[in-house]
Structures are given as structure tokens and as C-alpha cells.
């Protein structure tokens, strides 16, 4: 009888999970499989594809522009530790309800509600030659510091890093706050009774119990650095000057929609997917080991 009930419960579980499985297969698995397939073809996106095997990947290994784009992606990934630690600190301050905590919570979440295109337009308007930053420097008598901020990778990449951190800051704070709200208050109270200061409570009590949340922030921040930079680059620098701020996403777009090399672009996308997946898995493994 119990065995029969177990089979019925299993069957109902399959029935309820089936719609989600079908949706994932249609909108995730099938598109990924299609991209992987076309990565082995010569295709312009319209005419029938011609199978060329690993030819696209051989060309890709010698593509200096794409290597530069990937290098820039790794540079943007340097913002991941910042996107993990600063939001954690602010979330903890809000969690312990410092003076003005509700104001800070609302203020820092505002960027997360703004469309990425709008963030890019604001950044471009701020850092271009005739933008707000140079105007402000001129107004306070610091004309010598005025600069064409977007004309060189030495300044444009750090500025884009700043914009990305700012745009995602509130979202990460909200994730940490959600995790902290689920913690057992008795843990923090016991630490206070033992004489632990707020900093020690954060390091020894709160952070270790937020391991899964930190893994989520780690993965989403890494994915952002490799797969969600297109809008920022397209709006702020358009990949320039030259290819100095180009990223893999932008190069994929360029090869497909400008050069008509859809098959080659699919090979790039497949390689980017593999790199992002491996990085995410390695980072989770390292974080899990360090936090026990």
C-alpha cells in the first residue's frame, strides 16, 4: 500500500514538474543546442548552413580581436569581489538598522530599477568630453583634470567597471538582506552576549550562514561580467576606441549583424558559454571549501 502511494506521489510530482521541464527545454535547452550546432557551420543567418566541423574554432583561436574582447571580460570580472563585499557590508548595516537605514535601503536600490540602456546613456553623458564630469571640474577650477575619459582603455574600462558596480549594487544588497532576514536571531544574540562586536558577528556568524546567498551573488556577478556587458559597451563606448573596450558579447553581435558570419558568431557564443560555466563552477567550489 505504501509503495503504491509512493508511486502516486511520484507521478503527481512528474505531472506538476512537466510544464516547467517543457518550458526549459523549449526556451533554454533548444536555443543552446541550436547555437552549439551552428557553431560548426558556415552560415549567414538566412541561407542553409554548411557543415565545416571545427573550422570556426580554429579561426577563433587565432582571432586577436576576440582574445582582446575576452581579456576585457576578465578585466570587468575584477569587479566581482567588490560586488560581493560592499553590498554585504551595507546590507549588514541595514540589517542591524543603523540610523537612516530605510533611507539607505531605498537609495541604493534605485539603480537596480533603472533600465541598463538608461544607465549607459547617463554614464556616456557624464564621462564624454563635453559631459557633466568635465563641466563640474571646470566649474570648480580644476580645468587641468579635464579629460576625454572614454578615449582610452586606461580610463574607460575603470569607469565602466564603476558603472556596472553601481548599477548592480542595490540588487545585491537586496539579495543579502533577504538572506539575513532568514537567519536565526538567536545566533547573533548569543554572539553579542559573548562580547562579540558587530564586525566579529558579521565575519563569524552572519557571513558563514550566508554561504548559499554569497554563491548566488558570486555566480550572477560573474555572469554579468561575461554575458551582460553588451548594453553598457554599446551605449557608452561602442567598443572603442578601436577595440579597446570590446567584449565577447559585442564581438558576437558584430560578427553576426555586421559581418554576416552567424556560424562564427555561434562558435564565439558557445565558447563564451563554456568559459562562463566553468568559472562559475570553480568559484562555487572555492567558496564552498573556504566557508566550510
C-alpha positions in Angstrom: 0.0 0.0 0.0 2.8 2.4 1.0 4.6 1.5 -2.2 1.5 2.3 -4.3 1.1 5.7 -2.5 4.8 6.5 -3.2 4.3 5.8 -6.9 1.2 8.0 -7.0 3.1 10.9 -5.3 6.0 10.4 -7.7 3.5 10.5 -10.7 1.9 13.7 -9.4 5.4 15.2 -8.9 6.2 14.5 -12.6 2.9 15.9 -13.7 3.5 19.2 -11.8 7.1 19.4 -12.9 6.4 18.7 -16.6 5.3 22.2 -17.6 8.5 23.7 -16.2 10.6 21.0 -17.9 8.9 21.7 -21.2 9.4 25.4 -20.9 13.1 24.9 -20.0 13.5 22.6 -22.9 11.9 25.0 -25.4 13.4 28.2 -24.3 16.8 27.2 -22.8 18.0 23.8 -23.9 16.8 24.0 -27.5 18.3 27.5 -28.2 21.6 26.5 -26.6 21.7 23.3 -28.7 20.9 25.2 -31.8 23.7 27.7 -31.2 26.2 24.9 -30.5 25.2 23.2 -33.8 25.5 26.3 -35.9 28.9 26.9 -34.3 30.1 24.0 -36.5 28.7 25.5 -39.7 29.3 28.3 -42.2 26.1 30.3 -42.0 24.9 33.8 -42.7 21.7 33.5 -40.6 19.4 33.2 -43.7 20.6 30.7 -46.2 21.1 26.9 -45.4 24.0 26.2 -43.2 27.1 24.4 -44.5 28.8 22.0 -42.1 32.5 22.9 -41.6 33.4 21.0 -38.4 35.8 22.7 -36.1 36.9 25.2 -38.7 35.3 28.1 -36.8 37.1 27.2 -33.6 40.4 27.0 -35.4 39.9 30.5 -36.7 38.7 31.6 -33.3 41.9 30.5 -31.7 43.9 32.9 -33.9 41.3 35.8 -33.6 43.3 38.6 -31.9 40.2 40.8 -31.6 38.2 38.1 -29.8 41.1 37.4 -27.5 41.2 41.1 -26.6 37.5 41.0 -26.1 37.8 38.1 -23.7 40.7 39.8 -21.9 38.4 42.8 -21.3 35.7 40.5 -20.0 38.2 39.2 -17.4 39.1 42.8 -16.5 35.4 43.5 -15.9 35.3 40.4 -13.8 37.7 42.1 -11.4 34.6 43.9 -10.1 33.1 40.6 -8.7 34.9 40.8 -5.3 33.7 44.4 -4.9 30.1 43.4 -5.9 30.2 40.7 -3.2 31.8 42.5 -0.3 30.5 46.1 -0.4 26.8 45.1 -0.8 27.3 42.6 2.1 28.6 45.4 4.3 25.8 47.8 3.5 23.2 45.0 3.8 24.5 44.2 7.3 24.4 47.9 8.4 20.8 48.0 7.2 20.1 44.6 8.9 21.2 46.0 12.3 19.1 49.1 11.5 21.7 51.9 11.8 20.3 55.4 11.8 18.7 56.2 8.5 18.6 52.5 7.4 15.4 52.8 5.5 16.7 55.8 3.5 19.9 53.9 2.6 17.9 50.8 1.6 15.7 52.8 -0.8 18.6 55.0 -2.2 20.9 52.2 -3.0 18.2 50.1 -4.7 17.2 52.8 -7.1 19.9 51.9 -9.7 18.5 48.4 -9.9 15.2 49.8 -11.1 16.7 51.7 -14.0 17.0 50.1 -17.4 20.5 49.2 -18.4 20.2 51.4 -21.5 19.3 54.4 -19.4 22.3 53.7 -17.1 24.5 53.6 -20.2 23.2 56.9 -21.5 23.6 58.6 -18.2 27.2 57.3 -18.0 28.0 58.4 -21.5 26.5 61.9 -20.8 28.6 62.1 -17.7 32.0 61.0 -19.0 32.1 62.3 -22.6 34.3 65.3 -23.4 31.5 67.8 -23.0 29.9 65.8 -20.2 28.9 66.6 -16.7 32.2 65.5 -15.1 34.4 67.8 -17.2 31.8 70.6 -16.7 32.0 70.1 -13.0 35.8 70.1 -13.0 35.8 73.3 -15.0 33.3 74.9 -12.7 35.4 74.3 -9.6 38.6 75.5 -11.3 40.1 72.1 -11.9 40.5 72.5 -15.7 43.8 70.7 -15.7 42.0 67.5 -14.7 39.5 67.6 -17.6 40.0 64.6 -19.8 38.4 62.7 -22.7 37.6 59.9 -20.3 36.2 57.5 -22.9 39.0 57.9 -25.4 41.4 55.3 -23.8 41.0 51.9 -22.2 43.1 53.3 -19.2 40.2 55.4 -18.1 37.1 54.0 -20.0 37.4 50.4 -18.6 37.7 51.6 -14.9 34.7 53.9 -15.5 32.6 51.1 -17.0 33.6 48.9 -14.0 32.3 51.7 -11.7 29.1 52.0 -13.6 28.5 48.2 -13.5 29.1 48.0 -9.8 26.8 51.0 -9.2 24.0 49.6 -11.3 24.1 46.1 -9.6 24.8 47.3 -6.1 21.2 47.6 -4.9 20.2 44.3 -6.4 23.0 42.5 -4.5 22.1 44.4 -1.3 18.5 43.2 -1.6 19.7 39.5 -2.0 21.9 39.8 1.1 19.1 41.4 3.1 16.7 38.5 2.1 19.3 36.0 3.3 19.9 37.8 6.6 16.1 38.0 7.3 16.1 34.2 7.2 18.9 33.8 9.8 18.0 32.7 13.3 18.2 35.9 15.5 19.4 33.7 18.4 22.7 33.2 16.7 23.5 36.9 16.7 22.1 37.4 20.1 24.3 34.6 21.5 27.4 36.2 19.9 26.5 39.6 21.4 26.2 38.0 24.9 29.7 36.5 24.4 31.0 40.0 23.8 31.4 39.9 20.1 31.4 43.3 18.3 29.3 43.9 15.2 32.3 43.3 12.9 33.0 40.0 14.5 29.4 39.0 14.3 29.4 39.7 10.6 32.6 37.7 9.9 32.0 34.8 12.3 28.2 34.4 12.4 26.4 36.2 9.5 28.7 35.5 6.6 29.2 31.8 7.2 25.4 31.3 7.3 25.0 33.2 4.0 27.2 30.8 2.0 24.4 29.9 -0.4 23.5 33.6 -0.9 27.1 34.5 -1.5 27.3 31.7 -4.1 24.3 33.3 -5.8 25.9 36.8 -5.8 29.2 35.3 -7.0 27.6 33.5 -9.9 25.3 36.3 -11.0 28.1 38.9 -10.8 30.4 36.6 -12.8 27.8 36.0 -15.4 27.2 39.8 -15.6 30.9 40.4 -16.3 30.9 37.9 -19.2 27.3 37.9 -20.6 25.6 41.1 -19.7 28.1 43.8 -20.7 26.8 44.4 -24.2 24.4 47.2 -23.4 27.0 49.1 -21.3 29.6 48.8 -24.0 27.3 49.5 -26.9 25.9 52.7 -25.4 29.0 54.1 -23.6 31.9 53.3 -25.9 30.6 51.2 -28.8 33.6 49.0 -28.2 36.1 51.8 -28.9 38.4 53.4 -29.2 39.3 50.8 -31.7 38.7 47.5 -29.9 40.0 48.7 -26.5 36.7 48.2 -24.6 35.3 45.5 -26.8 33.8 42.4 -25.0 32.9 39.0 -26.3 29.2 39.8 -26.4 29.8 42.8 -28.6 32.1 40.9 -30.9 29.4 38.2 -31.3 26.9 40.9 -32.2 29.4 42.5 -34.6 30.2 39.2 -36.4 26.5 38.3 -36.8 24.8 41.5 -37.6 27.6 43.5 -39.3 29.8 40.8 -41.0 27.0 38.3 -41.5 29.2 35.5 -40.0 26.4 33.9 -38.0 28.1 30.5 -37.7 31.3 32.1 -36.5 29.3 34.1 -34.0 27.6 31.0 -32.7 31.1 29.4 -32.2 32.0 32.5 -30.1 28.8 32.2 -28.1 29.5 28.6 -27.4 33.0 29.2 -26.2 31.7 32.1 -24.0 29.1 29.8 -22.5 31.7 27.1 -21.7 34.1 29.7 -20.1 31.3 31.3 -18.0 30.0 27.9 -16.8 33.5 26.6 -15.8 34.3 29.9 -14.0 31.0 29.7 -12.1 31.6 26.1 -11.0 35.2 26.7 -10.0 34.2 29.8 -8.0 31.4 28.0 -6.2 33.8 25.1 -5.4 36.4 27.5 -3.9 33.9 29.5 -1.9 32.3 26.3 -0.5 35.7 25.0 0.6 36.7 28.3 2.3 33.5 28.7 4.2 33.3 25.1 5.2 
